[in-house]
Structure formats: C-alpha cells, structure tokens
Amino acid sequence: MCGITGIYSTRGAVSPGLISAMTDAIIHRGPDDGGFFCDGPIAIGNRRLAIIDLSPGGHQPMAFTEGDMWMVYNGEVYNFIELRAELRAKGYQFNTQSDTEVVLKAFHAWGTDAFTRLRGMYAVAIWDKRTQTLTLARDPFGIKPLYIAQCGDDIVFGSELKSLRLHPEFPKELNASALSFYLSHMYVPEPHSIYAKVERLPQGHWMKLGPNGRTTGKFYNPEPPAAASKRSYGETVEELVHVMEESVKAHLVADVPVGVFLSGGVDSSIVVAMMRRAGVDNIKTFTIGFEGAFASYDERQYANIIAKHFQTDHQEIVVQPSIVSLLEDRLIQKFDEPFANPAALIADVLSEFTRSKVTVALSGVGADEFFAGYPRYQGMLIMDQFRRVPGWMIEAAQKALSAMPKSPDRRNWIERARRLFNATNVPASSRYEALTRFTGDLQVNSLMNPDIAQRVDGTSVLPGITTSDGHLLEQLLQLDRETYLPGDLLTYTDRASMTHSLEVRTPFCDIVVDKFARTVPANYKIRRNELKFILKDGFKTIVPPEVMFRPKKGFSVPIGEWLLGPLKPMLHDLLSIENLNKQYYIEPKRAREILTAFEAGEHQYAFLLWAILIFLLWDSRINSIS
C-alpha cells in the first residue's frame, strides 16, 4: 500500500523540486520509503507502506530490468504469486518477492490486458520510455483513488488532491454539478471531483497519455445481470460460503500483522468467521465504543458476542469525542474535498487505534452493494409496483403525508413513506436519487450563488435505470457500486485509514465475489422483507444468529443535536452575514433563511446545514489557502 503522484508535461522537462514536494505531501500514505523519477516530460513519485516483501527490493519507482519501463503503484494484488508463476513460464525473471514487480512485468508482457488479470485494489502509473507513453489504471471497484487534473500544459495525477494542488497552475474552479450533488447527498460522486477540471479515473478503466494524445478504455466489464441461476438455493448458499472463505483467505496475504474491524454487524462478523475457517489462529479484532453524545450507537455487546464465539484477540477503544475537535482535526484537514458522511469521523478514530496494533485490517465494506443491504432497494421495488395503483390513491397518500410532522431522522417511517410516495411519478433514476437525498424535496440549487447554480448540468450524475428488463434490483446494486460505494464508503475508508498509515482491505469488493453475486437471484437477496437474506441465512449456522438477524442499525448520528449544541457557535460564525458575504458559492440570504427555519423547529434541514457547514469549513481551511 502506498501513495502515488506524477506529472505528464507537453512543455518539456518537469521540475524535480515539484514532484519531490508532491510526493512528500502524501508521506502519511507511505512512511516506510519514498522516491521519484524524472525522464523528459514525465515525473512520477511514490510513498511506500511496506506490506509484501519488506526488503528494499520493493522500492518505488520500480524499473524494468532494461530500464525502459518505470512504475509507481498503490495497492495490493492478491493473486501475484499465480501471476508470477505464469510470467516465469514466459521467460520473465524476478529479483524481489513483491507484487509490485509482478504488476510491472505483467504490463510489459500483456499491456493493458494485464489489468484484466489482476485481483486486488490498486492505482498504477507506468511510463514506457520506448513509446513515450504514460499508462494510468484503477482497480475494478475504485477502492484506491486516482485523481487527474489538467494544469496548464501539464496533466497531473495522484492518490490525493493535496499533491495536485501544489502545482502552480492547479485549476480551482468548482464543479457546480458536483457541489449540487454534494449538498443533497453529502459526498461528491465518481468520476467527478469538487473541481471542474479535476476528475477521478473511473473504476476499472485505464488511460494512456502520449504523443498521440489521450485515450481511455474500460478493462473491467462484468457480465450483465443474468437470468435466474439454475443452482438450487442450497447449492447457492454452499457456493456463497466457499466464495467468501476463498476471498477472505486471498485478502490475508501479507508480511505484516493483519487484523479486522469488528462492528458487531453481519458483514464484519462474516469476515471474522471466514478468517477462522481460513486457518487464522490468532485473529485480532478491533471495535470502537461510544460514550456521551454517541452512546446510543455503541454496539460493543454484539462485537463481543462474535469475539467470544470465535475466540479472537479482541481490543476496544471507548471514546467520548468532542465533535468540534473531530470535525476540525479529522474530517476537514484530512479530506481534500467537502465530505459530510459523519461515519468518516468514527472510521478515523478506529483506524488510528487499530494502526497501533497492526498494519493491515480487513473490513466488511461492500456487502450491502453486492447482496442488497439497504432499505431503499425495497423502496424502489415497492414504487415499481405503485404503477398499478390508481393515481387518486397516490395523490391522497401524498396529501396525508405532507400534513404529518417532519423529522430530521431519515429512518423515521413517515419520512420514508413521504420519499416513497413523492417519488412515485418520476423516472426511475430520479426516483432513486430522491430516495438517497438527505434534503427531501428542497431544491439545493436555490442555496447556491446564482452564477454557480446556472452552471449545474440539468442531467442526473447518476447512470440511467430502466424497469423494463426485470432486473431492477441488479441495476440499483450496480448503480451504487459505481457511485455510492467508491464516492462515499471507499473514499472515507481510504482517507481515514491511510492518514494513519493503515491498509484496509475489503473482501466483499472482489472480482470473484462480484461474479458470483451477479448470479444470485434477486429473491435470494431480498426475501420476506429481509435484506441480504442469503448472507444472513447462509451463515446462520456459522455466525451466532443473535447477530445475523438483528435489525440493521446503521450509523445515524445526532446531527440536529450537534448543530443546536456544541456546533452552534461555529455554525453561527460560518453562517453570519459577514462571513457568507466573503465567500462566493453559497447564497447568503437563502442560507440564513434555512438556519432560521431550523432553529425555529424545522429540523428536516439538519443534514443540509451540516453539509453547508462542512463545505464552508473546507472552503475557508483548505480551498481558499491552497
């Protein structure tokens, strides 16, 4: 695991001083080693966190034997031993035990087809001196980040925006559509960034930069939703357990200690169970407990059930955090873009604690997007059936719900029903976006400076959804795997862990698991209103049932209480007329109206104010001074 950065210039030689500074900016991602390489129009840099082959032989940038190809690489490839054997059979020789050397020589042997053979998480940059071509690539699920910016005559790339912003011509114009989506969803969707001229290389894609310009290609093309599998339910469960055991075992390859985040939920419990089945004797599990404002979200009792059942070396950290210090020190300073999912705060604290004991941790992230773990999937399936309900009945329900009191809790049954009925008569893509918004029916563009709002692209940033082919659920899962998973969950997993030099691996985000999950019929994933049914039912004899079948709780923090309590002084300072008039993006009068309404009892605005607060902090602490 590492961090990478680089420059491809059309104006001539690149400054060694610039690439050195860009590399040093991400030293937290790789404190064990670092280096950079310059060659005419190219400069690439790397910071290394040694995980596989701890010797100096894994130093990057790494050169091919003849020195005609150089690479920097962030991530892990779990099938590197098999690939190395295949390459040896083709005549390649190896000087290290690292997966880095295997990736480099695989590209030399197969070109971009090499990426179709890699099983793992990665962002890679390879410079071919023979063709004067730079190739960038990113793993199939976007586990590892890779930003790309056009800075004058240079194309600059890297694992984090903090490296790119060091370029003297970094383009700071904001992406109006990304800002609009952020205000309503609390994250910036892939492949966009908060900046108009900065993008993220899409998951499962490569990009070539060279004398012939820029070309891109998609190397990960999973099969479309298949017809119902011919396997019986029992056979499907048997294969599920085998696939998960094999995936977890593959994700254990390392030359350093490996642990696991244990939340006490279904997904992390399955990872622990599969570690035990894979033969790990001393499983180190890590859990965070809460006191104070977070106390109602403490799930240590369930984590302890799993730890005791599988006899793990279980360690807990109990925190009574100050939300003000968490916000300033962790969420704002460590994220390069506005990011408002409060779960990132907890991931940061847990990662810091875990890193004091191990260098690698497994996580259950991704299970919901592969096996249908969110209530909104049920909502979409229900709304699809509403097409058969007479219009007058829909209108009556909408009218009744509009008269009911509003709540800041998106899990409140009235709020869920309101979102369902209000989104009934709109296209499927817009319907799903409505279900995932934190702002209800409010048009967030009205909160933006009119000059910014008029630049918002009227089309949805989410891929299209149809309801005519019988695969609605699989389309929803794929949509979340392309947007919410990489843009939100994997983003905060990467930033929160790598800021503490901890590598987090996600066995559910795996090409073998993905291939299998696509063959599992929808009625195995959701059955009798039970989400992730096959996961829970399939592992009920392996994992204690009191954990497997307890209601999904999620992490819903008291945003409204924070804004009315410890964050109130900060909120009033940032949303003062004086401060709002100093910035360009948020429309002052409308923001003040929302604040006044919230403090008068309209608590449905809590998440919107939270998103505005994060954005204004980011703009003043990061964007305006970079």
C-alpha positions as CSV (number, residue, x, y, z in Angstrom):
1,M,0.0,0.0,0.0
2,C,1.3,3.4,-0.9
3,G,0.5,6.8,-2.4
4,I,1.4,7.9,-5.9
5,T,1.7,11.1,-7.8
6,G,3.0,12.4,-11.1
7,I,3.2,14.9,-13.9
8,Y,2.9,14.4,-17.7
9,S,4.0,17.6,-19.4
10,T,3.7,18.7,-23.0
11,R,6.0,21.7,-22.5
12,G,9.3,19.9,-21.7
13,A,11.2,18.7,-18.6
14,V,9.4,18.5,-15.3
15,S,10.8,20.2,-12.2
16,P,12.3,17.6,-9.7
17,G,11.5,20.1,-6.9
18,L,7.8,20.0,-7.8
19,I,7.5,16.2,-7.9
20,S,9.5,15.9,-4.7
21,A,7.1,18.2,-2.9
22,M,4.1,16.5,-4.3
23,T,5.4,13.1,-3.1
24,D,6.2,14.5,0.3
25,A,2.7,15.8,0.7
26,I,1.4,12.2,1.0
27,I,4.1,10.8,3.3
28,H,1.3,9.6,5.6
29,R,0.3,7.1,3.0
30,G,3.7,5.6,3.0
31,P,6.1,6.4,5.8
32,D,8.5,3.4,5.2
33,D,10.1,4.6,1.9
34,G,9.8,7.1,-0.9
35,G,11.3,8.2,-4.2
36,F,10.6,9.9,-7.5
37,F,11.8,9.6,-11.1
38,C,12.1,12.2,-13.8
39,D,12.5,11.5,-17.5
40,G,11.9,14.3,-20.0
41,P,8.1,15.0,-20.0
42,I,7.3,12.7,-17.1
43,A,7.8,12.7,-13.4
44,I,6.4,10.1,-11.0
45,G,6.6,9.8,-7.2
46,N,5.8,7.2,-4.6
47,R,5.5,6.9,-0.8
48,R,5.6,3.3,0.4
49,L,3.9,1.5,3.2
50,A,5.7,-1.9,3.1
51,I,3.2,-4.8,3.3
52,I,4.6,-7.5,1.0
53,D,8.3,-8.0,0.7
54,L,9.6,-5.6,3.3
55,S,13.1,-5.5,1.8
56,P,14.5,-2.5,-0.1
57,G,13.8,-4.5,-3.3
58,G,10.2,-3.2,-3.2
59,H,11.4,0.4,-3.5
60,Q,9.5,2.6,-6.0
61,P,9.5,4.0,-8.6
62,M,10.5,0.5,-9.9
63,A,12.2,0.0,-13.2
64,F,12.0,-3.0,-15.6
65,T,15.3,-4.8,-16.0
66,E,16.4,-2.9,-19.1
67,G,15.2,0.4,-17.6
68,D,12.8,1.1,-20.5
69,M,9.7,1.0,-18.2
70,W,9.1,2.6,-14.8
71,M,6.1,2.2,-12.4
72,V,4.6,3.6,-9.3
73,Y,1.8,1.6,-7.7
74,N,-0.6,2.0,-4.8
75,G,-2.4,-1.1,-3.6
76,E,-2.2,-4.9,-3.3
77,V,-2.6,-7.6,-5.9
78,Y,-3.7,-10.8,-4.1
79,N,-3.0,-13.3,-7.0
80,F,0.5,-12.1,-7.6
81,I,2.1,-15.5,-6.8
82,E,0.0,-17.2,-9.5
83,L,0.8,-14.4,-12.0
84,R,4.5,-14.6,-11.2
85,A,4.5,-18.3,-12.0
86,E,2.7,-17.6,-15.3
87,L,5.2,-14.9,-16.2
88,R,8.2,-17.1,-15.3
89,A,6.8,-19.7,-17.7
90,K,7.0,-17.0,-20.4
91,G,10.7,-16.4,-19.5
92,Y,10.5,-13.4,-17.1
93,Q,12.9,-13.4,-14.2
94,F,12.2,-11.8,-10.8
95,N,14.5,-10.1,-8.4
96,T,12.1,-9.5,-5.5
97,Q,9.2,-11.1,-3.7
98,S,6.9,-8.1,-4.2
99,D,3.7,-7.8,-6.0
100,T,4.9,-4.5,-7.5
101,E,7.4,-6.3,-9.7
102,V,4.7,-8.7,-10.8
103,V,2.4,-5.9,-11.9
104,L,5.2,-4.1,-13.8
105,K,6.2,-7.3,-15.7
106,A,2.6,-8.3,-16.3
107,F,2.1,-4.9,-18.0
108,H,5.3,-5.5,-20.0
109,A,4.0,-8.9,-21.1
110,W,0.3,-8.1,-21.8
111,G,-0.1,-4.4,-22.0
112,T,-3.5,-3.1,-20.7
113,D,-4.8,-6.7,-20.9
114,A,-2.7,-7.2,-17.7
115,F,-5.3,-5.3,-15.7
116,T,-7.9,-7.9,-16.5
117,R,-5.8,-10.5,-14.7
118,L,-5.2,-8.6,-11.5
119,R,-7.2,-9.4,-8.5
120,G,-6.9,-6.7,-5.9
121,M,-7.0,-3.0,-5.2
122,Y,-4.7,-0.6,-7.0
123,A,-4.0,2.7,-8.7
124,V,-1.0,2.4,-11.0
125,A,1.1,4.7,-13.3
126,I,3.6,3.1,-15.8
127,W,6.0,5.1,-18.0
128,D,7.2,3.4,-21.2
129,K,10.3,5.2,-22.4
130,R,10.2,3.3,-25.7
131,T,6.9,4.8,-26.8
132,Q,7.0,7.9,-24.6
133,T,3.6,6.8,-23.2
134,L,2.2,7.0,-19.7
135,T,-0.5,4.5,-18.7
136,L,-2.7,5.0,-15.6
137,A,-5.1,2.4,-14.3
138,R,-7.5,2.0,-11.4
139,D,-9.0,-1.2,-9.8
140,P,-12.5,-2.5,-10.8
141,F,-14.3,-1.1,-7.7
142,G,-12.4,2.2,-7.2
143,I,-11.0,1.0,-3.8
144,K,-7.9,3.1,-4.4
145,P,-8.2,6.7,-5.5
146,L,-6.6,8.3,-8.6
147,Y,-7.2,12.0,-9.4
148,I,-6.3,13.6,-12.7
149,A,-6.1,17.3,-13.4
150,Q,-5.3,19.5,-16.4
151,C,-2.9,22.1,-15.0
152,G,-1.9,24.4,-17.9
153,D,0.2,22.3,-20.3
154,D,0.6,19.6,-17.6
155,I,-1.6,16.6,-16.7
156,V,-1.1,16.0,-13.0
157,F,-2.3,12.9,-11.1
158,G,-2.1,11.4,-7.7
159,S,-3.7,9.5,-4.8
160,E,-4.9,12.7,-3.1
161,L,-5.7,16.2,-4.2
162,K,-3.3,17.7,-1.7
163,S,-0.5,16.6,-4.1
164,L,-2.2,18.1,-7.2
165,R,-2.9,21.4,-5.5
166,L,0.9,22.0,-5.2
167,H,1.1,22.6,-8.9
168,P,1.3,26.3,-9.6
169,E,-1.4,26.1,-12.3
170,F,-3.9,23.9,-10.4
171,P,-7.4,24.8,-11.6
172,K,-9.5,25.8,-8.7
173,E,-12.8,26.5,-10.4
174,L,-15.5,24.4,-8.7
175,N,-17.7,21.8,-10.4
176,A,-21.2,23.3,-10.0
177,S,-22.9,19.9,-10.6
178,A,-20.7,18.2,-8.1
179,L,-21.4,20.9,-5.5
180,S,-25.2,20.5,-6.1
181,F,-25.0,16.7,-5.6
182,Y,-22.8,17.1,-2.5
183,L,-25.2,19.4,-0.8
184,S,-28.0,16.9,-1.2
185,H,-26.0,13.6,-0.8
186,M,-23.1,14.7,1.4
187,Y,-20.4,13.3,-1.0
188,V,-19.0,14.1,-4.5
189,P,-20.0,11.4,-6.9
190,E,-17.5,9.5,-9.1
191,P,-15.9,10.1,-11.5
192,H,-16.2,13.8,-10.7
193,S,-14.3,15.9,-8.1
194,I,-15.3,19.1,-6.5
195,Y,-13.1,20.9,-9.1
196,A,-14.4,21.4,-12.6
197,K,-11.1,20.4,-14.3
198,V,-10.2,17.6,-12.0
199,E,-11.6,14.1,-12.4
200,R,-11.2,10.7,-10.9
201,L,-10.2,7.9,-13.3
202,P,-13.3,5.7,-13.3
203,Q,-13.1,2.3,-11.6
204,G,-12.0,-0.5,-13.9
205,H,-10.5,1.9,-16.5
206,W,-7.1,2.7,-17.9
207,M,-5.9,5.9,-19.6
208,K,-2.9,6.4,-21.9
209,L,-1.1,9.8,-22.4
210,G,1.4,10.1,-25.1
211,P,2.4,11.6,-28.5
212,N,-1.0,10.7,-29.9
213,G,-2.9,12.4,-27.2
214,R,-5.2,10.8,-24.6
215,T,-7.1,7.5,-24.9
216,T,-9.1,5.7,-22.3
217,G,-10.5,2.2,-22.1
218,K,-12.6,0.0,-19.8
219,F,-10.9,-3.2,-18.8
220,Y,-13.4,-4.5,-16.2
221,N,-16.6,-5.5,-18.0
222,P,-18.7,-7.7,-15.7
223,E,-21.4,-9.8,-17.2
224,P,-24.8,-8.1,-17.3
225,P,-27.5,-9.4,-14.9
226,A,-28.0,-13.0,-15.7
227,A,-31.2,-15.0,-15.8
228,A,-32.0,-16.8,-12.5
229,S,-29.3,-19.2,-11.7
230,K,-30.1,-22.9,-12.3
231,R,-28.5,-23.7,-9.0
232,S,-30.8,-24.7,-6.2
233,Y,-31.0,-22.4,-3.2
234,G,-29.0,-24.8,-1.1
235,E,-26.3,-25.0,-3.8
236,T,-26.1,-21.3,-4.0
237,V,-25.6,-21.0,-0.2
238,E,-22.9,-23.6,-0.4
239,E,-21.1,-21.7,-3.1
240,L,-21.6,-18.4,-1.2
241,V,-19.7,-19.7,1.8
242,H,-17.0,-21.1,-0.4
243,V,-16.6,-17.9,-2.3
244,M,-16.4,-15.7,0.8
245,E,-13.9,-18.1,2.5
246,E,-11.7,-18.0,-0.6
247,S,-11.9,-14.2,-0.9
248,V,-11.0,-13.6,2.8
249,K,-8.1,-16.1,2.5
250,A,-6.8,-14.2,-0.6
251,H,-7.0,-10.9,1.3
252,L,-4.8,-12.2,4.1
253,V,-1.6,-12.3,2.1
254,A,0.9,-10.0,3.8
255,D,4.3,-9.9,5.6
256,V,2.9,-7.8,8.4
257,P,0.2,-8.3,11.1
258,V,-3.4,-8.4,9.8
259,G,-6.5,-7.6,11.9
260,V,-10.1,-6.9,11.2
261,F,-12.6,-4.1,12.0
262,L,-15.5,-5.7,14.0
263,S,-18.6,-3.7,14.3
264,G,-20.9,-6.4,15.5
265,G,-22.8,-6.3,12.3
266,V,-23.5,-9.0,9.7
267,D,-20.7,-8.2,7.3
268,S,-17.7,-7.8,9.6
269,S,-18.9,-10.9,11.5
270,I,-18.8,-12.9,8.3
271,V,-15.2,-11.7,7.6
272,V,-14.1,-12.9,11.1
273,A,-15.8,-16.2,10.6
274,M,-14.1,-16.7,7.3
275,M,-10.7,-15.8,8.8
276,R,-11.2,-18.6,11.3
277,R,-12.2,-21.0,8.6
278,A,-9.2,-20.0,6.5
279,G,-7.0,-21.1,9.4
280,V,-6.1,-17.9,11.1
281,D,-5.4,-18.9,14.8
282,N,-4.8,-15.5,16.4
283,I,-7.5,-13.2,15.0
284,K,-7.1,-9.6,16.1
285,T,-10.4,-7.8,16.2
286,F,-10.9,-4.0,16.8
287,T,-14.1,-2.3,17.9
288,I,-14.9,1.3,18.8
289,G,-17.4,2.0,21.7
290,F,-19.1,5.3,22.4
291,E,-20.0,7.4,25.4
292,G,-21.5,10.8,25.7
293,A,-23.3,12.1,22.5
294,F,-22.6,8.8,20.7
295,A,-23.6,6.4,23.5
296,S,-26.8,5.2,21.8
297,Y,-24.7,4.0,18.8
298,D,-22.4,1.7,20.9
299,E,-22.5,-1.8,19.5
300,R,-19.8,-3.4,21.6
301,Q,-22.2,-6.0,23.0
302,Y,-22.6,-7.6,19.6
303,A,-18.9,-7.3,18.7
304,N,-18.2,-9.1,22.0
305,I,-20.5,-12.0,21.1
306,I,-18.6,-12.5,17.9
307,A,-15.2,-12.1,19.6
308,K,-16.1,-14.6,22.3
309,H,-17.6,-17.1,19.8
310,F,-14.5,-17.1,17.6
311,Q,-12.1,-16.6,20.4
312,T,-10.4,-13.6,18.9
313,D,-7.8,-11.3,20.5
314,H,-10.4,-8.6,20.9
315,Q,-9.5,-4.9,21.6
316,E,-11.8,-2.0,22.1
317,I,-11.4,1.8,22.3
318,V,-14.1,3.7,24.0
319,V,-14.4,7.4,23.1
320,Q,-16.4,10.3,24.3
321,P,-15.5,12.5,21.4
322,S,-15.7,16.3,21.1
323,I,-17.5,16.8,17.8
324,V,-15.8,20.2,17.3
325,S,-12.3,18.8,17.5
326,L,-13.2,15.7,15.4
327,L,-14.7,18.0,12.7
328,E,-11.7,20.4,12.6
329,D,-8.9,17.9,13.0
330,R,-10.1,14.9,11.2
331,L,-12.9,15.5,8.7
332,I,-11.7,18.9,7.3
333,Q,-7.9,18.6,7.5
334,K,-7.7,15.1,6.2
335,F,-10.2,15.2,3.3
336,D,-9.3,17.2,0.2
337,E,-12.9,17.7,-0.8
338,P,-16.0,18.6,1.1
339,F,-17.2,15.3,2.6
340,A,-20.1,15.1,5.1
341,N,-20.7,11.5,6.0
342,P,-20.1,11.6,9.8
343,A,-19.2,7.9,9.7
344,A,-15.8,9.1,8.5
345,L,-15.1,10.6,11.9
346,I,-15.5,7.2,13.6
347,A,-13.5,5.4,10.9
348,D,-10.7,7.8,11.5
349,V,-10.6,7.2,15.3
350,L,-10.8,3.4,14.8
351,S,-8.1,3.4,12.2
352,E,-5.8,5.3,14.5
353,F,-6.3,2.8,17.3
354,T,-6.0,-0.2,15.0
355,R,-2.7,1.1,13.5
356,S,-1.1,1.0,16.9
357,K,-1.5,-2.8,16.8
358,V,-1.4,-4.0,13.2
359,T,-0.6,-2.6,9.7
360,V,-3.4,-4.2,7.8
361,A,-7.1,-4.5,8.7
362,L,-10.0,-6.3,6.9
363,S,-13.4,-4.6,6.6
364,G,-16.9,-5.7,5.7
365,V,-17.5,-2.6,3.4
366,G,-19.2,-3.5,0.2
367,A,-21.6,-6.3,1.3
368,D,-24.6,-4.1,1.1
369,E,-23.9,-3.2,-2.5
370,F,-23.4,-6.8,-3.7
371,F,-26.1,-8.5,-1.7
372,A,-28.8,-5.8,-1.2
373,G,-28.5,-4.4,2.3
374,Y,-30.2,-1.0,2.1
375,P,-33.9,-0.3,2.7
376,R,-34.0,1.9,-0.3
377,Y,-33.8,-1.2,-2.5
378,Q,-37.1,-2.4,-1.0
379,G,-38.5,1.1,-1.5
380,M,-37.7,1.1,-5.2
381,L,-39.2,-2.3,-5.7
382,I,-42.4,-1.2,-3.9
383,M,-42.6,2.0,-6.0
384,D,-42.2,-0.1,-9.1
385,Q,-45.4,-1.8,-8.1
386,F,-47.1,1.6,-7.4
387,R,-47.5,2.0,-11.2
388,R,-50.5,-0.3,-10.8
389,V,-52.2,1.8,-8.1
390,P,-54.8,4.4,-9.2
391,G,-53.5,8.0,-9.4
392,W,-56.1,9.3,-7.0
393,M,-54.9,6.9,-4.3
394,I,-51.3,8.1,-4.7
395,E,-52.4,11.7,-4.5
396,A,-54.4,11.1,-1.3
397,A,-51.4,9.4,0.3
398,Q,-49.1,12.3,-0.7
399,K,-51.6,14.8,0.8
400,A,-51.9,12.9,4.0
401,L,-48.2,12.5,4.4
402,S,-47.5,16.2,3.7
403,A,-49.6,17.1,6.6
404,M,-47.7,15.0,9.1
405,P,-44.8,16.4,11.1
406,K,-41.4,16.4,9.6
407,S,-38.4,14.7,11.2
408,P,-34.6,15.0,10.7
409,D,-34.3,11.2,11.1
410,R,-34.3,9.8,7.6
411,R,-35.2,6.4,9.1
412,N,-38.4,7.7,10.5
413,W,-41.3,5.8,8.9
414,I,-43.2,8.9,7.9
415,E,-40.1,10.3,6.2
416,R,-39.5,7.0,4.4
417,A,-43.1,6.9,3.3
418,R,-43.0,10.6,2.2
419,R,-40.0,9.9,0.0
420,L,-41.6,6.8,-1.5
421,F,-44.9,8.5,-2.5
422,N,-43.4,11.8,-3.6
423,A,-41.1,10.0,-6.0
424,T,-43.7,7.7,-7.5
425,N,-44.5,9.6,-10.7
426,V,-40.9,10.4,-11.8
427,P,-38.4,8.4,-13.9
428,A,-36.6,5.5,-12.1
429,S,-33.2,7.3,-12.0
430,S,-34.8,10.5,-10.5
431,R,-36.8,8.3,-8.1
432,Y,-33.7,6.6,-6.8
433,E,-31.8,9.9,-6.4
434,A,-34.8,11.2,-4.4
435,L,-34.5,8.2,-2.1
436,T,-30.8,8.8,-1.5
437,R,-31.1,12.6,-0.9
438,F,-30.7,14.0,2.6
439,T,-32.6,17.1,1.7
440,G,-36.1,15.9,0.9
441,D,-37.8,17.9,-1.8
442,L,-35.7,21.1,-1.2
443,Q,-34.1,22.3,-4.4
444,V,-30.5,22.7,-3.2
445,N,-29.6,24.8,-6.2
446,S,-31.5,27.7,-4.7
447,L,-28.9,27.7,-1.9
448,M,-26.1,28.3,-4.4
449,N,-24.8,31.6,-5.8
450,P,-26.9,32.2,-9.0
451,D,-23.7,32.3,-11.1
452,I,-22.8,28.9,-9.8
453,A,-26.3,27.4,-9.9
454,Q,-26.7,28.3,-13.6
455,R,-23.7,26.1,-14.4
456,V,-25.3,23.0,-12.9
457,D,-25.8,20.4,-15.6
458,G,-29.5,19.6,-15.7
459,T,-28.9,15.9,-16.3
460,S,-28.5,13.5,-13.4
461,V,-25.0,12.5,-12.4
462,L,-26.4,9.0,-11.8
463,P,-26.5,6.4,-14.5
464,G,-29.8,5.6,-16.0
465,I,-32.2,3.0,-14.6
466,T,-34.9,1.2,-16.5
467,T,-37.7,-1.0,-15.2
468,S,-38.5,-2.9,-18.3
469,D,-36.0,-5.8,-18.3
470,G,-36.9,-7.4,-15.0
471,H,-33.5,-6.7,-13.4
472,L,-34.3,-3.5,-11.4
473,L,-32.6,-4.7,-8.2
474,E,-29.4,-5.6,-10.0
475,Q,-29.4,-2.2,-11.7
476,L,-29.7,-0.5,-8.3
477,L,-26.9,-2.5,-6.9
478,Q,-24.7,-1.7,-9.9
479,L,-25.5,2.0,-9.6
480,D,-24.4,2.0,-6.0
481,R,-21.3,0.1,-6.9
482,E,-20.5,2.9,-9.4
483,T,-21.4,5.9,-7.3
484,Y,-22.1,5.5,-3.6
485,L,-19.6,2.7,-2.9
486,P,-16.5,4.4,-4.4
487,G,-17.6,8.0,-3.9
488,D,-18.6,7.7,-0.2
489,L,-17.8,4.4,1.6
490,L,-14.5,3.6,-0.1
491,T,-13.4,7.3,-0.1
492,Y,-13.7,7.6,3.7
493,T,-12.3,4.1,4.2
494,D,-9.2,5.1,2.2
495,R,-8.7,8.6,3.7
496,A,-9.4,7.6,7.3
497,S,-7.1,4.6,7.2
498,M,-4.2,5.9,5.1
499,T,-3.9,9.1,7.1
500,H,-2.7,6.7,9.9
501,S,-0.7,4.5,7.5
502,L,-3.1,1.6,7.9
503,E,-4.0,-0.5,4.9
504,V,-7.7,-1.6,4.9
505,R,-8.8,-4.4,2.6
506,T,-12.4,-5.2,1.6
507,P,-13.0,-8.9,0.8
508,F,-16.6,-8.2,-0.4
509,C,-15.2,-5.8,-3.1
510,D,-13.6,-8.6,-5.0
511,I,-13.9,-9.7,-8.6
512,V,-14.7,-13.3,-7.7
513,V,-17.3,-12.2,-5.2
514,D,-18.8,-9.8,-7.8
515,K,-19.0,-12.5,-10.4
516,F,-20.8,-14.8,-8.0
517,A,-23.1,-12.1,-6.6
518,R,-24.4,-11.3,-10.1
519,T,-25.7,-14.9,-10.5
520,V,-27.6,-14.8,-7.2
521,P,-31.4,-14.3,-8.0
522,A,-33.0,-11.1,-6.6
523,N,-35.4,-13.2,-4.4
524,Y,-32.4,-14.7,-2.7
525,K,-31.0,-11.3,-1.8
526,I,-34.3,-9.9,-0.5
527,R,-36.9,-12.3,0.8
528,R,-39.9,-11.8,3.1
529,N,-38.7,-8.2,3.6
530,E,-35.3,-9.4,4.9
531,L,-32.4,-7.6,3.3
532,K,-29.2,-9.5,2.5
533,F,-31.3,-12.6,3.1
534,I,-28.9,-15.1,1.6
535,L,-26.0,-13.7,3.6
536,K,-27.9,-14.0,6.9
537,D,-29.5,-17.3,6.2
538,G,-26.4,-18.8,4.6
539,F,-24.1,-18.0,7.5
540,K,-26.6,-18.6,10.4
541,T,-25.0,-21.9,11.3
542,I,-21.6,-20.3,11.3
543,V,-22.2,-16.9,12.9
544,P,-24.3,-16.5,16.1
545,P,-27.9,-15.9,15.0
546,E,-28.5,-13.1,17.5
547,V,-26.0,-11.1,15.4
548,M,-27.1,-12.3,12.0
549,F,-30.8,-11.5,12.3
550,R,-30.8,-8.4,14.5
551,P,-32.3,-5.3,12.8
552,K,-29.9,-3.2,10.6
553,K,-29.0,-0.2,12.7
554,G,-26.5,1.7,10.6
555,F,-24.7,4.7,11.9
556,S,-27.1,7.6,12.3
557,V,-25.5,10.4,14.4
558,P,-27.4,13.2,16.1
559,I,-26.6,15.9,13.6
560,G,-29.5,18.1,14.8
561,E,-28.4,17.9,18.4
562,W,-24.8,18.8,17.4
563,L,-26.0,21.9,15.4
564,L,-28.2,23.1,18.3
565,G,-25.5,22.3,20.9
566,P,-21.7,22.1,20.6
567,L,-21.5,23.2,16.9
568,K,-23.9,26.1,17.3
569,P,-21.2,28.8,17.8
570,M,-19.3,27.5,14.8
571,L,-22.5,27.3,12.7
572,H,-23.5,30.9,13.6
573,D,-20.0,32.1,12.8
574,L,-19.8,30.5,9.4
575,L,-23.3,31.4,8.5
576,S,-23.1,35.0,9.7
577,I,-23.9,37.6,7.0
578,E,-20.3,38.9,7.3
579,N,-18.8,35.5,6.6
580,L,-21.3,34.5,4.0
581,N,-20.6,37.7,2.1
582,K,-16.9,36.8,2.0
583,Q,-17.4,33.6,0.1
584,Y,-18.7,33.0,-3.4
585,Y,-20.6,29.7,-3.5
586,I,-23.5,29.8,-1.0
587,E,-26.3,32.3,-1.4
588,P,-26.3,34.3,1.9
589,K,-29.9,35.2,2.2
590,R,-31.2,31.7,1.5
591,A,-28.7,30.1,3.9
592,R,-29.8,32.4,6.6
593,E,-33.4,31.5,5.9
594,I,-32.6,27.8,6.3
595,L,-30.7,28.4,9.5
596,T,-33.6,30.5,11.0
597,A,-36.2,27.8,10.0
598,F,-34.0,25.1,11.5
599,E,-33.7,26.8,14.8
600,A,-37.4,27.5,14.8
601,G,-38.1,23.8,14.8
602,E,-37.9,22.7,11.2
603,H,-35.3,20.0,11.9
604,Q,-35.6,18.4,8.5
605,Y,-32.9,21.0,7.5
606,A,-30.3,19.5,9.8
607,F,-28.4,17.5,7.2
608,L,-28.4,20.3,4.8
609,L,-27.0,22.7,7.3
610,W,-24.4,20.1,8.3
611,A,-23.4,19.8,4.6
612,I,-23.1,23.6,4.3
613,L,-21.1,23.8,7.5
614,I,-18.6,21.2,6.2
615,F,-18.4,22.9,2.8
616,L,-17.7,26.4,4.3
617,L,-15.1,24.9,6.6
618,W,-13.4,23.2,3.7
619,D,-13.6,26.3,1.6
620,S,-12.0,28.5,4.3
621,R,-9.5,26.0,5.7
622,I,-8.4,24.1,2.6
623,N,-9.7,25.6,-0.7
624,S,-9.0,29.3,-0.1
625,I,-5.5,28.8,1.2
626,S,-4.2,26.1,-1.1
